[in-house]
Amino acid sequence: MAISAPLFYLDVRYVIDMALLIFALVIEGVALVHCLTQRSDAFPAIGTIPKGAWLAILGVSLLLTLFFFSAVNIFGLIGIAAASVYLLDVRVGLRDLTDGKGFW
């Protein structure tokens, strides 16, 4: 029984890593697509950095997550944090600016 424990551990770790990677890619992809579909003049109106800067941050974080193929490294965690800040702060401000009418 003790011999199979390391093998089981590696399988569980692989599944958890893949689930976190898929979660990170989905969150970062949704944030990037949402940022692409917004007007550029709305970003300064809500008091945040310009649209180009958000596109650069979200695009680079998505590419680094794909390049390192892991969400459990410093670049993956920074990408999740950047996408979360965008979705939880900037997206809400943009939605309030447009009265909540829109695709998202």
C-alpha positions in Angstrom: 0.0 0.0 0.0 2.8 2.5 0.8 4.5 1.8 -2.6 1.5 3.2 -4.5 1.2 6.4 -2.5 3.8 8.4 -4.6 2.2 7.3 -7.8 -1.2 8.4 -6.6 0.2 11.7 -5.4 1.6 12.5 -8.8 -1.7 11.8 -10.5 -3.6 14.0 -8.1 -1.1 16.8 -8.4 -1.3 16.6 -12.2 -5.1 16.9 -12.2 -5.0 19.8 -9.8 -2.4 21.6 -11.9 -4.4 21.1 -15.1 -7.6 22.3 -13.4 -5.8 25.5 -12.2 -4.3 26.0 -15.6 -7.7 25.8 -17.3 -9.2 28.1 -14.7 -6.4 30.6 -15.3 -6.7 30.5 -19.0 -10.5 31.0 -18.9 -10.3 33.9 -16.5 -7.5 35.6 -18.4 -9.2 34.9 -21.8 -12.5 36.3 -20.6 -10.9 39.4 -19.3 -8.9 40.0 -22.5 -12.0 39.5 -24.7 -14.0 41.9 -22.6 -11.3 44.5 -22.7 -11.1 44.2 -26.5 -14.8 44.8 -26.9 -14.9 48.0 -24.8 -14.6 51.6 -26.0 -11.3 53.2 -25.3 -12.8 56.5 -24.1 -14.6 54.7 -21.3 -11.4 53.7 -19.4 -10.3 57.2 -18.5 -13.9 58.1 -17.6 -13.9 55.5 -14.8 -10.5 56.6 -13.6 -8.4 53.6 -14.5 -5.4 53.1 -16.8 -6.0 53.3 -20.6 -7.4 50.4 -22.7 -4.0 49.8 -24.3 -2.3 49.2 -21.0 -5.0 46.8 -19.9 -4.7 45.0 -23.2 -0.9 44.7 -22.8 -1.2 43.5 -19.2 -3.9 40.9 -19.9 -2.3 39.8 -23.2 1.2 39.3 -21.7 -0.2 37.5 -18.7 -2.2 35.1 -21.0 0.9 34.5 -23.2 3.1 33.8 -20.2 0.6 31.4 -18.7 0.5 29.6 -22.0 4.3 29.7 -22.4 5.0 28.2 -19.0 2.0 25.9 -19.2 1.4 26.3 -15.5 -0.8 28.5 -13.3 1.2 27.6 -10.2 4.2 29.8 -10.9 4.8 33.5 -10.4 3.6 34.5 -13.9 0.4 32.4 -13.7 -0.5 33.9 -10.3 0.2 37.4 -11.5 -2.0 36.8 -14.5 -4.8 35.5 -12.4 -4.5 38.5 -10.1 -4.5 41.0 -13.1 -7.5 39.3 -14.7 -9.3 39.3 -11.4 -8.7 43.0 -10.8 -9.9 43.8 -14.3 -13.0 41.7 -14.0 -13.9 42.7 -10.4 -13.1 46.4 -10.6 -12.7 47.7 -14.2 -15.5 45.6 -15.7 -17.9 46.8 -13.0 -17.0 50.4 -13.6 -17.5 50.0 -17.3 -20.9 48.4 -16.7 -22.0 51.2 -14.4 -20.9 53.7 -17.0 -23.0 52.2 -19.7 -26.0 51.6 -17.3 -25.5 47.8 -17.4 -26.7 47.5 -21.0 -24.5 45.5 -23.2 -23.3 42.1 -24.1 -21.7 41.3 -20.7 
